[in-house]
């Protein structure tokens, strides 16, 4: 065998090995393996137990829609105790989580007089789908949920979008889409700036970062987007929707610096960052419940019609 043929064979083998390893990483990160089967929230913990008991008693109904590509998506609707309420909060969970992990958040908004939609993102919980898009695909699903909310629960309703982690990316990415002007506020808890930076920050060992181009190419083959195109940072720069950011300064998964960059980049007429000194990833409400809820409610009153009895209750 000639030298050039040997070299060509070696190159082909290296490429095959590289993309095989990249595919294994893609499967690990982007495909469903029991997402939502293990609850991230321990509802027996004293901090969450009261909210879980409320949820078990509360009237609720299962929601079902088909995503932009026909994927069956599910969620839970919780009506407001105020029959005249025209406010809806759509709540999006994080990576490998599920809608019921957001019961605490749902109860908070319900106490503020909101109707609440807790959504299982595709590939998570009871929703169908084998892959996740870290918000890039899910933003289209969210737009369909927004239209569903207006069609089903009130065409004049005012909508708040609340997302945690990957859910925060979903709501920020959706904020730059053509969506009904009923959406009045985006609340993003521990959201990332770009998927590329998140990938580079969270991948261990660091030598595995060499697989990033391969993973990105494989993802493009299946989902039609490169990882570098997933950028809540760009979406927020272009969006004019009011933005309330929440982030823990001790967040090891999504660095606090990302929240500061999102705040600085946003061109929204209203933007604010609520920082919690001792909170790790998605722990802001656990560490600063009273202060965070009070500040969030003050912000909400800027953009939503809140009945006087609700304001008294929240004080």
C-alpha positions in Angstrom: 0.0 0.0 0.0 1.4 3.4 -1.0 2.2 6.0 1.7 -0.6 8.3 0.5 -3.1 5.6 0.8 -2.0 4.8 4.4 -2.2 8.5 5.3 -5.7 8.7 3.8 -6.8 5.6 5.7 -5.4 7.0 8.9 -7.3 10.3 8.3 -10.5 8.5 7.6 -10.2 6.4 10.8 -9.4 9.5 12.9 -12.5 11.3 11.4 -14.7 8.3 12.1 -13.4 8.1 15.7 -13.9 11.8 16.2 -17.5 11.9 15.0 -18.3 8.7 16.9 -17.1 10.3 20.1 -19.0 13.5 19.2 -22.2 11.5 18.6 -21.9 9.9 22.0 -21.6 13.3 23.6 -24.5 14.5 21.6 -26.6 11.6 22.8 -25.6 12.3 26.3 -26.4 16.0 26.3 -29.2 16.5 23.7 -31.3 13.3 23.7 -33.9 12.3 26.2 -32.9 9.8 28.8 -35.5 10.0 31.5 -35.8 13.8 31.5 -38.4 14.6 34.1 -38.5 11.1 35.5 -36.4 12.2 38.5 -37.8 15.3 40.2 -35.2 18.1 40.8 -37.4 19.4 43.6 -37.9 17.4 46.8 -41.6 18.3 47.6 -41.2 16.7 51.0 -38.6 19.4 51.9 -40.2 21.9 54.3 -39.5 24.7 51.9 -41.5 23.1 49.1 -44.0 20.9 51.0 -46.6 23.7 51.6 -46.7 24.5 47.9 -47.0 20.8 47.0 -50.0 20.5 49.4 -51.5 23.6 47.7 -51.0 22.1 44.3 -52.6 18.8 45.3 -55.7 20.6 46.5 -55.9 23.2 43.7 -58.2 22.8 40.7 -56.2 22.1 37.6 -56.5 20.7 34.1 -54.1 19.0 31.7 -53.3 21.0 28.6 -52.2 19.5 25.3 -51.1 21.1 22.1 -48.9 20.1 19.1 -45.6 21.9 18.7 -44.6 23.5 15.4 -43.4 20.1 14.1 -46.3 18.1 15.4 -44.7 17.0 18.7 -47.3 16.5 21.4 -46.7 18.9 24.2 -48.4 18.9 27.6 -48.8 21.1 30.6 -51.0 21.9 33.6 -53.3 24.9 33.9 -54.2 26.4 37.3 -57.0 28.9 37.3 -56.9 32.1 39.4 -58.9 32.3 42.5 -60.0 35.6 41.1 -62.6 34.8 38.3 -62.1 38.2 36.8 -58.3 37.9 36.5 -56.9 38.7 33.0 -53.3 37.9 33.9 -51.5 34.6 32.9 -48.1 33.4 33.9 -46.5 30.8 31.6 -43.8 29.0 33.5 -40.9 27.1 31.9 -38.7 24.6 33.7 -35.0 23.9 33.1 -32.9 21.2 31.5 -33.8 17.6 32.5 -36.5 19.0 34.8 -40.3 19.0 34.4 -43.4 21.2 35.0 -44.1 20.0 38.5 -40.7 21.1 39.6 -42.1 24.6 39.2 -45.0 24.3 41.6 -43.5 26.7 44.1 -43.3 29.4 41.3 -46.8 28.6 40.1 -48.2 29.1 43.6 -46.4 32.4 43.9 -48.0 33.8 40.8 -51.4 32.3 41.7 -51.2 34.2 45.0 -50.7 37.3 42.9 -53.9 36.6 41.2 -52.5 35.1 38.0 -53.8 32.1 36.1 -50.8 29.8 35.6 -49.7 27.5 32.9 -46.9 25.1 33.8 -45.4 23.6 30.7 -43.4 20.4 30.1 -40.9 21.4 27.5 -40.4 18.9 24.6 -38.4 15.8 25.6 -39.2 16.5 29.2 -41.9 15.4 31.7 -45.1 14.2 29.9 -44.3 16.0 26.6 -43.2 13.9 23.6 -39.9 14.5 21.8 -36.6 12.8 21.9 -34.3 15.8 21.8 -33.8 19.1 23.5 -32.8 22.4 21.8 -31.8 24.4 24.9 -34.5 27.0 24.0 -33.7 27.3 20.2 -36.4 24.8 19.3 -38.6 25.4 22.3 -39.1 29.1 21.6 -41.4 28.1 18.7 -43.3 25.8 21.1 -43.6 28.7 23.6 -45.1 30.9 20.9 -47.7 28.2 20.3 -48.4 28.1 24.1 -48.9 31.8 24.0 -51.5 31.6 21.2 -53.1 28.7 23.0 -53.4 30.7 26.2 -55.1 33.7 24.4 -57.4 31.4 22.5 -58.4 29.3 25.5 -58.3 31.5 28.6 -58.8 35.0 27.4 -57.9 36.8 24.2 -57.3 40.1 26.1 -55.2 38.5 28.8 -51.9 39.9 29.7 -49.0 37.4 29.8 -45.9 37.0 31.9 -43.2 34.6 30.8 -41.1 33.0 33.5 -38.3 30.6 32.8 -35.6 28.9 34.9 -32.2 28.0 33.5 -32.9 26.4 30.1 -36.4 27.7 30.5 -34.9 31.2 31.0 -33.2 30.8 27.6 -36.5 29.7 26.1 -38.4 32.8 27.3 -35.5 35.2 26.3 -35.2 33.7 22.8 -39.0 33.9 22.4 -38.9 37.6 23.4 -37.2 38.4 20.1 -39.8 36.5 18.0 -43.0 37.8 16.5 -45.4 37.2 19.4 -48.6 38.8 20.5 -48.2 42.2 22.3 -50.2 40.6 25.2 -46.8 39.5 26.5 -45.8 42.3 29.0 -42.8 40.9 31.0 -40.0 38.4 30.8 -38.7 36.9 34.0 -35.4 35.0 33.5 -33.9 33.1 36.4 -30.3 32.0 36.0 -30.3 32.1 32.2 -27.2 31.8 30.0 -25.9 34.2 27.4 -24.9 31.7 24.7 -25.0 27.9 24.4 -21.4 27.9 23.2 -20.2 29.7 26.4 -22.3 27.4 28.5 -21.0 24.3 26.8 -17.4 25.5 27.3 -18.0 26.3 31.0 -19.8 23.1 32.0 -17.9 20.5 29.9 -15.5 18.4 32.0 -12.8 17.2 31.4 -11.8 20.2 29.3 -10.2 17.9 26.7 -13.7 17.0 25.7 -14.2 20.5 24.3 -12.3 19.3 21.2 -15.6 17.5 20.4 -17.6 20.8 20.3 -17.4 21.2 16.5 -18.4 17.6 15.9 -21.4 17.9 18.4 -22.4 21.1 16.7 -22.4 19.5 13.2 -24.3 16.5 14.5 -26.9 18.7 16.1 -27.3 20.6 12.9 -28.0 17.4 11.1 -30.8 16.5 13.5 -32.1 19.9 14.5 -31.0 22.2 11.8 -29.0 24.7 13.9 -25.4 25.0 15.0 -24.8 25.3 18.8 -23.2 28.7 18.2 -26.5 30.1 16.9 -28.2 29.7 20.3 -27.9 33.1 21.8 -30.3 34.6 24.3 -27.8 37.5 24.5 -28.6 38.5 20.9 -32.3 37.9 21.4 -32.3 40.2 24.5 -30.3 42.9 22.6 -33.0 43.0 19.9 -36.0 42.6 22.2 -37.9 45.6 23.7 -39.9 43.5 26.2 -39.3 44.5 29.9 -36.8 42.1 31.5 -36.4 41.0 35.1 -33.3 38.9 35.6 -32.7 36.7 38.7 -29.3 35.1 39.4 -27.3 33.8 42.3 -23.8 35.1 42.7 -22.6 31.6 43.7 -24.0 29.9 40.6 -21.4 27.4 39.4 -23.4 26.1 36.4 -24.3 29.5 34.8 -21.8 32.1 36.0 -23.2 35.3 37.5 -21.2 37.2 35.0 -23.6 36.0 32.3 -26.5 37.8 34.1 -24.5 41.0 34.3 -23.8 40.7 30.5 -27.5 40.1 29.8 -28.4 43.2 31.8 -25.8 45.4 30.1 -26.8 44.2 26.6 -30.6 44.5 27.0 -32.1 47.6 25.3 -35.5 47.1 27.0 -37.2 50.2 28.4 -37.2 48.4 31.7 -34.5 46.0 32.9 -33.4 44.9 36.3 -31.2 42.2 37.8 -32.0 40.8 41.3 -28.8 39.2 42.6 -28.7 36.8 45.5 -25.3 36.7 47.2 -25.3 33.1 48.6 -27.4 31.4 45.9 -26.2 28.6 43.7 -27.9 27.6 40.4 -31.7 28.1 40.6 -31.5 28.7 44.4 -32.5 32.4 44.4 -36.0 31.9 45.7 -34.8 29.4 48.3 -32.2 31.9 49.7 -34.1 35.1 49.4 -37.8 34.2 49.1 -39.4 37.2 50.9 -37.2 39.9 49.4 -37.4 38.4 45.9 -41.1 37.9 45.8 -41.7 41.5 47.2 -39.4 43.0 44.5 -40.9 40.9 41.7 -44.4 41.9 42.8 -43.5 45.6 42.7 -42.1 45.1 39.1 -45.2 43.2 38.1 -47.5 46.0 39.2 -45.7 48.2 36.6 -47.0 46.1 33.7 -50.1 44.3 35.0 -53.4 45.3 36.4 -53.4 44.0 39.9 -56.6 44.1 42.1 -56.3 46.0 45.4 -57.2 42.9 47.4 -54.2 41.1 45.9 -51.9 44.0 46.7 -53.0 43.9 50.3 -52.5 40.2 50.4 -48.9 40.4 49.1 -47.8 43.0 51.7 
